[in-house]
Amino acid sequence: MKYFVAVYQKLRNIYTSQSSMENDLPMICPSLRVYENEELELLKPPSLLNDDQKKALSIIKKQNVAYELNSVPISPNFWDLNPNNALFDIYRDILDKNSLKNLEESLDKVVASQSTILFDAKGADTKELKAYKKYQTAYETAVNNVATHLELFDGLDTDEEKTNWNDQLITLNNLKALAFSEWKVKGSKDSIEKELSRVNKNSDADLYLTMAQNAKNTFEAAEKTDVINNSSIHDINFIPYDFMENESGWNNMRLEKAELESLHNEAKSSNENLPTEILSIDYDESVIQAVEFDYSFVHLKRSWFNKNFMLSEMFEWKEPKKISDGQTISSDFKLSAFPKTMMLIKNLKIVLDPSITNDTVNNPNQLIYFGPLIMKQQLFVNKANNQKFLKAVTNVRTIKSDQLNTLTRKTATLDAKISVPEAVPQPVAQPVTETPKVNPVFNNKINMGMMGAVRTMRPVTPVVTPVQPQPTPVKPVTPVIGTPIRVPGIFVPIKVPIPTQPTAASVQFKVFDKINNDPIYKCAISIKGTNNNRIFEIETNEIGMISQMIPVGEYSIELRVDDYAVLNQNFSVTNTNPLNLEYRLQREEVKFKSFFLIGMICERMPRIPVN
C-alpha cells in the first residue's frame, strides 16, 4: 500500500506547487474507483456530445456516476463515494431553506417606493439629478484637459516652452478644482451619491435574489419534468474537456524505488489528509523497482452550482445544522467542502524485479494488488530495455464480477501475529447508510477493502465491505506508530485445495483482424468461469497470441481493443489437452479507455453565515 500512497503524495505535491488556493484540500481515495471513457462522456453537457445516441444513453447510469463525482467529503482524511451526501441534494436543500420569500417582499417594497430625490412623479430626472449630471460632466472635462496637457511635456524643447507649459498646467488644475467645487455645491453631489448608494445596495440584493432564485428554479423544473430533462443537473463541464479523446492535459511520470520510499516517508511525516490506518498498512513491495503512469488533474465545473450567494450579506441561515465553520470537515456541517478536481491516472505499469518469473505472476490462485488496484495475471516485458512489468485491470465488468469478489474473499488477510476479521462483500442491494461522526471506511479497524476488496461502482446501491461478525467479540486492531502492520506481498496467495493431479489445460488464444487477417496487438482478453469462480485478465502479444493455463470448466470470453467492436463468446475446457482458440474482430470506431481516481481535490467552504 505504501507505494500507492507514494504515488498519491507525488501528485499532491505537484498540484499544490501549481495551485496557491488556500482552501484547496487534496484527499486520497483509498478504495478502487475506475471510470471508463463512456461513463464520463455521459456527464458532458449535450452541446459537447456529437453522437445523438450518447445523448439518449442510460440516464440512470449517468445519474449514478454523477452521484459519485458529487460526493461531499465528511472526513478530513480521505475522499470516497458517499451517495447519501451528494452536492446537488445538499445545495437544493440549502436553497429550499433559505429565506428567499422575505427577501422578495422587501425588494418589492423598495421598488414600490421609488426614490423622490432622483425622479419626480412622472419618472423624469429631478432638478437635483439634472444639476448633478451637468456639473459631473464639467468636472470630467476638466480632468481630461489636465490629462491631455500632461502628454505634451515630452515634446517640449526649450526652457521657455516648459515655463509656459507649467503656467497652463496650474491654470487647468485650478479649473479642475473649481469644477469639483461647483459639482459638490450646485450639483448636490453628496445627497445624490448617498441616494445612489442606497439604490445600488438594493440592486445588489436584487442580483443576489436572481442568482439564488435561478438555481432554485433549476431544481424545481427538474422535479416537475420527466427524467430526461432531469439529467441536466447531472451535467459536468470537464477541464480539460477533451482529456478523454486525446492526450491533452496528460503527463507521463516514472518514479524509481528510492523516490517511492522517500515519498512514502514524506507522507508519514506530514500526515496531511491521510488516515493513519492507510499509512500503517505495509505490503512487502520489495519486488517493485519503479512505477510508471500518466496523470491528469481534471477540474469539475457545474453550471447549477454557485457558492457566492451563500457568501452574500443578504444570505440568512437559521437551521440548527450550520453550513460550515471554515475549518472543520465533518458530517456535523451541511457543506464543509465540495469536490472540484479529480486526480486521475491511466496506463499504470508496475516495474518488477528481474528475478520475477512468468509462473510467479501467471497463477490462477492469486490476486495481485497495487494499493486498491488489481493487476493482470500476466508478466509483460519491455522489448526496449527488457524490464518486466505488470498492468492494471481496466475492465469494469471484471472488477464488478462475482468471480473477483469470490477471489477477494479467499485472499489471505494478515499473518499469524496479527489477526483481523475477514472482509466479506455484502449483497449489492444493501445501501450505504450514513453514520454521523463515524468514519465509514476505517472506524479503528483495518478494512481489507482498501487493500483490494472490490466495491461496486453503483453509487445508488453500492457494495460495502463490513467486517464479518464473529461469534465472540474481537478487539479492533489499532495500528502502532513505528510498527507498521504487514500483510502478504504484492503477490497475495489464495487459500485453495492443492489438486492431486493436473486439472488445467494450456489454452492458446489467437486474435486477428477479420478483414485482412493481421494479428491484433494488445487485445485485452477477459475470461470468466460460468460454472466456477475462475477469472483471468490477459493481453495478446505483437503476433496476436497469448497462452494461459485454464482449469477444466465452462467460460465466457470478452475481447476488447481500440478501433474494434467488442466480441463476446463462450468456450469450454473439457480436459487437460492443449487447446487452440482463434477469434477475428470486426473494425469499428470504439475507444476503450479507463481512468483510476487516486484522489480528489476538494474546496473548503468559508464560514457561513459570515455575519
C-alpha positions in Angstrom: 0.0 0.0 0.0 2.9 2.4 0.7 3.9 2.8 -2.9 0.3 3.6 -3.8 0.4 6.3 -1.1 3.7 7.5 -2.6 2.1 8.0 -6.0 -0.7 10.0 -4.4 1.8 12.0 -2.4 3.7 12.9 -5.6 0.6 14.1 -7.4 -0.4 16.0 -4.3 2.9 17.8 -4.3 2.6 18.6 -8.0 -0.9 20.0 -7.6 -0.1 22.1 -4.5 3.0 23.6 -6.3 0.8 24.7 -9.2 -2.1 26.0 -7.1 -2.0 28.6 -4.4 -5.6 28.4 -3.3 -5.6 28.2 0.4 -9.0 26.4 0.6 -7.9 23.5 -1.6 -7.9 20.2 0.2 -6.1 17.3 -1.6 -7.6 14.0 -0.4 -6.6 10.4 -1.1 -9.2 7.9 -2.4 -8.4 4.7 -0.6 -10.8 2.4 -2.5 -11.0 1.2 -6.1 -12.6 3.9 -8.3 -12.2 3.3 -12.0 -14.2 5.1 -14.7 -14.5 4.1 -18.3 -14.5 6.6 -21.1 -18.2 6.1 -21.9 -19.2 6.7 -18.3 -17.6 10.1 -18.1 -18.8 11.1 -21.6 -22.4 10.7 -20.3 -21.7 13.6 -17.9 -20.7 16.1 -20.6 -23.3 18.8 -21.4 -25.3 17.8 -24.6 -23.6 20.6 -26.6 -20.3 18.7 -26.3 -21.7 15.4 -27.5 -21.7 14.8 -31.2 -23.4 11.4 -31.1 -27.2 11.6 -30.6 -27.1 8.0 -29.4 -24.9 9.0 -26.5 -27.3 11.8 -25.5 -30.1 9.3 -25.2 -27.9 6.7 -23.4 -28.9 5.4 -20.0 -30.0 8.4 -17.9 -29.9 6.2 -14.8 -26.3 5.3 -15.5 -25.5 9.0 -15.9 -27.2 9.8 -12.6 -25.2 7.1 -10.8 -21.8 8.4 -12.0 -22.9 12.0 -11.2 -23.7 10.9 -7.6 -20.2 9.5 -7.3 -18.3 12.6 -8.5 -20.5 14.9 -6.5 -20.0 13.1 -3.2 -19.2 15.6 -0.5 -16.4 14.7 2.0 -17.4 14.2 5.6 -13.8 13.4 6.8 -10.7 15.5 6.7 -8.6 12.4 6.0 -9.9 11.0 2.7 -12.4 11.3 -0.1 -14.6 8.4 -1.2 -18.1 7.6 -2.5 -20.9 8.7 -0.3 -24.2 8.6 -2.2 -26.1 9.8 0.8 -24.1 13.1 0.8 -24.4 14.4 -2.8 -23.6 18.0 -3.6 -26.8 18.7 -5.6 -29.0 17.3 -2.8 -27.3 19.4 -0.2 -27.3 22.5 -2.4 -31.0 22.1 -3.2 -31.8 21.8 0.5 -29.9 25.0 1.2 -31.9 26.8 -1.5 -35.2 25.5 -0.1 -34.5 26.5 3.5 -33.0 29.9 2.6 -35.3 32.9 3.4 -35.9 34.0 -0.2 -39.5 34.8 0.3 -38.8 37.5 2.9 -36.2 39.0 0.6 -38.6 39.1 -2.3 -41.1 41.0 -0.2 -38.6 43.6 1.0 -37.4 44.1 -2.6 -41.0 44.6 -3.7 -41.3 47.4 -1.2 -38.2 49.1 -2.5 -39.5 49.0 -6.0 -42.9 50.4 -4.9 -41.3 53.4 -3.0 -39.2 54.9 -5.9 -36.6 57.5 -5.0 -38.1 61.1 -4.9 -34.6 62.6 -4.9 -33.7 61.1 -8.2 -37.1 61.0 -10.0 -40.3 63.1 -10.0 -43.8 61.9 -10.1 -43.7 61.4 -13.8 -40.4 59.3 -13.6 -38.3 62.1 -15.1 -35.0 63.3 -13.6 -35.4 65.8 -10.7 -33.7 69.3 -10.9 -31.1 68.0 -8.4 -30.2 65.0 -10.6 -30.0 67.1 -13.7 -27.6 69.5 -11.9 -25.6 66.6 -10.7 -25.2 65.2 -14.2 -24.3 68.7 -15.6 -21.6 69.5 -13.1 -20.3 65.9 -13.2 -19.7 66.3 -16.9 -17.9 69.7 -16.4 -15.6 68.1 -13.8 -14.8 65.1 -16.1 -14.0 67.6 -18.9 -11.6 69.5 -16.7 -9.9 66.2 -15.7 -9.5 65.2 -19.3 -8.0 68.6 -20.1 -5.3 68.2 -17.5 -4.5 64.7 -18.7 -4.2 65.9 -22.3 -1.9 68.7 -21.3 0.4 66.4 -19.4 1.0 64.4 -22.5 2.5 67.5 -24.2 5.5 67.7 -21.9 7.7 65.2 -23.7 7.6 67.3 -26.9 8.9 70.5 -25.3 12.5 71.5 -26.2 13.3 75.0 -24.8 13.0 76.3 -21.2 10.6 79.0 -22.3 8.2 76.3 -23.7 8.4 74.3 -20.4 7.7 77.5 -18.4 4.6 78.3 -20.5 3.5 74.7 -20.2 3.8 74.8 -16.4 1.7 78.0 -16.2 -1.0 76.4 -18.3 -1.0 73.3 -16.0 -1.5 75.5 -12.9 -4.5 77.1 -14.7 -6.0 73.8 -15.7 -5.6 72.4 -12.2 -7.4 75.5 -10.8 -10.3 75.0 -13.3 -10.5 71.3 -12.3 -10.7 72.2 -8.6 -13.4 74.9 -9.4 -15.4 72.3 -11.4 -15.3 69.9 -8.5 -16.5 72.6 -6.0 -19.4 73.5 -8.3 -20.3 69.8 -8.7 -20.3 69.4 -4.9 -22.3 72.6 -4.1 -24.5 73.3 -7.1 -24.8 69.7 -8.2 -25.9 68.3 -4.8 -23.1 65.7 -5.1 -23.2 64.3 -1.6 -27.0 63.9 -1.4 -27.3 62.4 -4.9 -24.5 59.9 -4.3 -25.9 58.8 -1.0 -29.2 58.1 -2.7 -27.4 56.3 -5.5 -25.5 54.1 -2.9 -28.9 53.1 -1.3 -30.3 52.2 -4.7 -27.2 50.3 -5.7 -27.4 48.3 -2.5 -30.9 47.3 -3.4 -29.6 46.4 -6.8 -27.1 44.0 -5.1 -29.9 42.4 -3.2 -31.8 42.1 -6.5 -28.8 40.5 -8.1 -28.4 38.1 -5.1 -32.1 37.1 -5.3 -31.8 36.5 -9.0 -28.7 34.3 -8.5 -30.4 32.2 -5.8 -33.7 32.0 -7.5 -32.2 30.8 -10.8 -30.5 28.0 -9.0 -33.7 27.1 -7.2 -35.7 27.2 -10.4 -33.3 24.7 -12.0 -34.1 22.1 -9.3 -37.9 22.9 -9.3 -38.0 22.5 -13.1 -36.2 19.1 -12.8 -38.8 17.9 -10.3 -41.7 18.9 -12.5 -40.4 17.4 -15.7 -39.5 13.9 -16.8 -36.3 12.0 -16.1 -34.6 13.0 -19.3 -34.9 16.7 -18.5 -33.7 15.9 -15.0 -30.4 14.8 -16.5 -29.3 18.5 -16.9 -28.5 18.8 -13.2 -26.0 15.9 -13.6 -24.0 17.6 -16.4 -20.4 18.3 -15.6 -18.0 20.5 -17.6 -14.6 18.9 -17.6 -11.5 21.0 -17.9 -9.6 20.0 -20.0 -12.8 18.9 -21.7 -11.1 16.7 -24.2 -9.0 14.6 -21.8 -10.9 11.5 -22.8 -10.3 11.9 -26.5 -6.6 12.8 -26.7 -3.6 13.4 -24.6 -4.4 17.0 -23.8 -3.8 17.6 -20.1 -1.9 14.3 -19.5 1.7 14.0 -18.3 3.8 10.9 -18.1 5.8 10.1 -14.9 8.1 7.4 -13.7 9.0 7.0 -10.0 12.0 4.9 -9.1 12.2 2.8 -5.9 14.3 5.3 -4.0 11.8 8.2 -4.7 8.8 6.0 -3.8 10.4 5.3 -0.5 11.1 8.9 0.1 7.6 10.0 -0.9 6.1 7.4 1.5 8.2 8.7 4.3 7.2 12.2 3.5 3.5 11.2 3.6 4.0 9.6 7.0 5.9 12.6 8.4 3.4 15.2 7.1 0.3 13.2 7.7 -1.8 15.7 5.7 -5.2 14.4 4.8 -4.0 10.8 5.1 -5.5 8.4 7.6 -3.1 6.7 9.9 -4.8 3.4 9.1 -3.6 3.7 5.5 -0.1 4.8 6.4 0.2 1.8 8.8 -0.6 -0.8 6.1 2.7 -2.1 4.7 2.8 -4.5 1.9 6.0 -6.3 1.1 6.6 -4.4 -2.1 10.3 -5.3 -2.4 9.7 -6.8 -5.8 8.7 -3.3 -7.2 11.5 -1.4 -8.9 9.6 1.5 -10.3 6.1 2.8 -11.1 5.2 4.5 -14.4 1.9 6.1 -15.2 0.1 9.1 -16.9 -1.7 11.6 -14.7 -4.1 14.5 -15.1 -5.9 17.0 -12.9 -9.4 17.3 -14.3 -11.5 20.2 -13.0 -15.2 19.7 -12.4 -17.4 22.7 -13.3 -21.2 22.6 -12.6 -23.4 25.2 -14.2 -26.0 25.0 -11.4 -23.6 25.4 -8.5 -22.7 28.9 -7.2 -21.3 29.2 -3.7 -21.2 33.0 -3.9 -24.8 33.6 -3.0 -24.1 31.9 0.4 -21.3 34.4 1.0 -23.6 37.4 0.4 -24.6 39.7 3.3 -28.2 39.0 2.2 -27.9 35.3 2.9 -29.6 34.0 6.1 -29.4 30.5 7.5 -31.5 29.8 10.6 -31.3 26.0 10.6 -29.7 24.2 13.7 -27.1 22.4 11.5 -24.6 25.0 10.4 -23.4 25.0 6.7 -19.7 25.4 7.6 -17.3 26.9 10.0 -14.5 27.4 7.5 -12.2 24.8 9.2 -13.8 21.5 10.1 -14.6 18.8 7.5 -17.2 16.5 9.1 -20.8 15.4 8.9 -21.6 17.9 11.7 -21.9 20.6 9.0 -24.1 20.9 6.0 -21.5 21.7 3.4 -18.0 22.0 4.8 -16.3 21.2 1.4 -17.1 20.1 -2.1 -15.2 18.1 -4.8 -13.7 20.3 -7.5 -10.8 18.4 -9.2 -10.1 14.7 -10.0 -6.6 13.3 -9.6 -6.7 10.7 -12.4 -4.0 8.1 -13.5 -4.0 5.8 -16.5 -1.6 3.4 -18.3 -0.2 2.2 -15.0 2.9 0.0 -15.1 4.5 -1.7 -12.1 8.1 -2.4 -13.0 9.2 -5.6 -11.2 12.4 -7.2 -10.0 14.2 -9.0 -12.9 14.1 -12.3 -11.0 10.3 -12.5 -11.2 9.2 -15.3 -13.5 6.1 -15.6 -15.6 4.9 -18.6 -13.5 5.0 -16.4 -10.4 2.6 -13.9 -11.9 0.5 -16.3 -14.0 -1.1 -18.1 -11.1 -4.9 -18.6 -11.2 -5.0 -18.9 -7.4 -3.8 -15.5 -6.6 -4.7 -11.8 -6.9 -2.0 -9.1 -7.4 -2.7 -5.7 -5.9 -1.1 -2.2 -6.1 -2.9 -0.5 -3.3 -6.6 -1.0 -4.1 -5.8 -1.5 -7.8 -5.9 -5.1 -9.2 -3.2 -6.1 -11.6 -3.4 -8.5 -14.6 -2.2 -12.1 -14.1 0.4 -11.7 -16.9 4.1 -10.7 -16.9 4.8 -8.1 -19.6 8.4 -7.4 -20.9 9.5 -4.1 -22.4 11.5 -5.1 -25.5 13.5 -1.8 -25.5 15.1 -2.3 -22.0 14.0 -5.9 -21.1 12.2 -4.6 -18.0 9.4 -6.8 -16.6 6.2 -5.1 -15.5 2.5 -5.5 -14.7 -0.6 -3.7 -15.9 -3.8 -2.9 -14.1 -7.2 -4.5 -14.8 -9.2 -1.8 -16.5 -12.4 -3.8 -17.4 -15.1 -2.5 -15.1 -17.2 -5.7 -15.7 -14.4 -7.8 -14.5 -13.9 -5.6 -11.4 -17.6 -5.9 -10.5 -17.8 -9.6 -11.3 -18.8 -12.2 -8.8 -15.7 -14.2 -9.6 -13.4 -11.4 -8.5 -15.4 -10.9 -5.3 -15.0 -14.6 -4.6 -11.3 -14.5 -5.1 -11.1 -11.5 -2.9 -12.8 -13.3 -0.1 -10.3 -16.1 -0.4 -7.3 -13.7 -0.2 -5.2 -14.3 2.9 -5.6 -11.5 5.4 -2.8 -10.9 7.9 -0.1 -13.2 9.2 -0.4 -15.2 12.4 0.9 -12.4 14.6 -1.9 -10.1 13.9 -5.4 -11.3 13.0 -8.4 -9.3 11.9 -11.8 -10.4 10.7 -12.1 -11.2 7.0 -13.8 -8.6 4.8 -16.8 -10.1 3.0 -18.7 -8.0 0.4 -22.4 -7.7 1.2 -25.2 -8.3 -1.4 -25.5 -5.5 -4.0 -28.9 -4.5 -2.8 -27.7 -3.3 0.6 -27.2 0.5 0.5 -24.7 2.5 2.4 -26.1 4.3 5.5 -24.6 7.5 6.7 -23.5 7.4 10.4 -22.6 10.8 11.8 -19.2 11.2 13.3 -18.1 7.7 12.3 -15.5 7.1 9.6 -17.4 4.7 7.3 -14.2 3.1 6.0 -11.9 2.9 8.9 -13.6 3.1 12.3 -10.5 1.9 14.1 -10.5 -1.3 12.1 -8.4 -2.5 9.2 -10.8 -2.7 6.2 -9.4 -5.1 3.6 -11.5 -3.2 1.0 -8.7 -0.6 1.0 -6.2 -3.3 0.0 -8.1 -4.8 -2.8 -11.6 -6.0 -1.7 -13.7 -4.9 -4.7 -16.5 -2.5 -4.2 -19.3 -1.9 -6.7 -19.3 1.2 -8.9 -23.0 1.8 -8.5 -23.5 4.8 -6.3 -27.2 4.2 -5.5 -26.8 0.7 -4.2 -23.0 0.2 -3.6 -21.3 -2.8 -2.3 -19.6 -2.3 1.1 -17.1 -4.4 2.8 -18.0 -4.5 6.5 -16.2 -6.7 9.0 -17.8 -10.2 9.2 -19.5 -10.8 12.6 -17.6 -13.2 14.9 -19.1 -15.5 17.5 -17.0 -13.8 20.1 -16.1 -10.1 20.4 -12.9 -9.2 18.6 -11.0 -6.2 19.7 -10.2 -3.8 16.8 -6.7 -3.6 15.7 -5.1 -0.2 16.5 -2.0 0.5 14.4 1.1 1.1 16.4 3.2 4.0 15.3 6.7 2.8 14.3 5.5 -0.8 14.0 3.6 -1.0 10.7 1.1 -3.8 10.1 2.5 -6.2 7.4 0.3 -8.2 5.1 1.4 -10.6 2.4 3.3 -9.2 -0.5 2.2 -7.9 -3.9 1.5 -11.5 -4.9 -1.2 -12.3 -2.5 -1.9 -16.1 -2.3 -5.4 -17.5 -2.1 -6.1 -20.5 0.1 -7.4 -23.2 -2.2 -7.0 -27.1 -2.1 -3.9 -28.4 -3.8 -5.0 -30.7 -6.6 -3.6 -34.2 -6.6 -3.5 -34.3 -10.4 -3.4 -31.7 -13.2 -6.8 -30.1 -13.8 -5.9 -27.3 -16.2 -5.1 -27.1 -19.9 -2.8 -24.8 -21.8 -5.1 -22.6 -23.9 -3.6 -20.6 -26.7 -5.6 -17.6 -27.9 -5.1 -16.1 -31.3 -6.7 -12.8 -32.3 -6.8 -11.5 -35.9 -8.4 -8.7 -37.9 -11.5 -10.1 -39.6 -10.8 -8.3 -43.0 -7.0 -8.6 -43.6 -6.1 -11.3 -41.1 -3.5 -9.1 -39.4 -2.6 -10.1 -35.8 -4.1 -7.7 -33.2 -1.6 -6.5 -30.6 -2.6 -5.6 -27.0 -6.1 -7.0 -27.3 -7.5 -7.2 -23.7 -9.0 -10.6 -23.0 -11.3 -11.1 -20.0 -12.2 -14.7 -19.1 -14.8 -15.6 -16.5 -15.9 -19.0 -15.4 -19.7 -19.7 -15.9 -19.7 -22.8 -13.7 -16.8 -21.9 -11.4 -15.2 -18.8 -9.8 -12.2 -18.6 -12.1 -11.2 -15.2 -13.7 -8.3 -14.2 -16.0 -7.2 -10.8 -17.4 -4.6 -11.1 -20.1 -3.4 -9.4 -23.4 -2.2 -10.6 -26.7 1.4 -10.0 -27.8 2.7 -8.4 -31.0 1.7 -11.5 -33.1 -1.8 -11.6 -31.6 -1.2 -14.6 -29.4 -1.2 -15.4 -25.6 -1.3 -18.7 -23.7 -2.9 -19.3 -20.3 -3.3 -22.3 -18.1 -7.0 -22.6 -17.6 -8.7 -25.2 -15.3 -11.4 -27.5 -16.7 -14.7 -25.8 -16.9 -17.1 -23.5 -18.9 -16.1 -19.9 -19.6 -17.2 -16.7 -21.2 -14.7 -14.6 -23.0 -14.7 -10.9 -23.9 -12.1 -9.4 -26.3 -11.7 -5.6 -26.4 -9.2 -3.4 -28.2 -9.4 0.2 -29.6 -10.9 0.5 -33.1 -12.7 -2.8 -32.9 -16.1 -3.9 -31.8 -16.3 -5.9 -28.6 -16.5 -9.7 -29.1 -18.3 -11.9 -26.6 -18.3 -15.7 -26.9 -18.2 -18.9 -24.7 -15.7 -21.7 -24.7 -15.2 -25.0 -22.8 -12.1 -26.7 -21.4 -13.2 -30.3 -21.2 -9.8 -31.9 -20.4 -6.1 -31.1 -19.8 -5.2 -31.4 -23.5 -3.8 -28.2 -25.1 -6.4 -26.0 -26.8 -6.1 -23.5 -29.6 -8.8 -20.8 -30.0 -9.0 -18.2 -32.7 -11.0 -15.0 -32.8 -11.5 -12.4 -35.6 -12.5 -8.9 -34.7 -14.6 -6.5 -36.8 -13.2 -3.0 -37.2 -15.4 -0.3 -35.6 -14.9 3.2 -34.2 -14.7 2.2 -30.5 -12.3 3.6 -27.8 -11.7 1.7 -24.6 -10.1 4.0 -22.0 -10.2 3.7 -18.3 -9.1 6.1 -15.6 -8.3 5.4 -11.9 -9.3 8.0 -9.4 -6.4 8.1 -6.9 -7.5 11.3 -5.1 -9.9 14.3 -5.2 -9.1 18.0 -4.7 -11.9 19.4 -2.6 -12.6 23.1 -1.8 -13.1 24.1 1.8 -16.1 26.3 2.2 -15.6 29.6 4.2 -17.5 30.1 7.4 -21.2 30.6 6.6 -23.0 32.7 7.6 -20.2 35.2 7.6 -22.0 37.7 9.8 
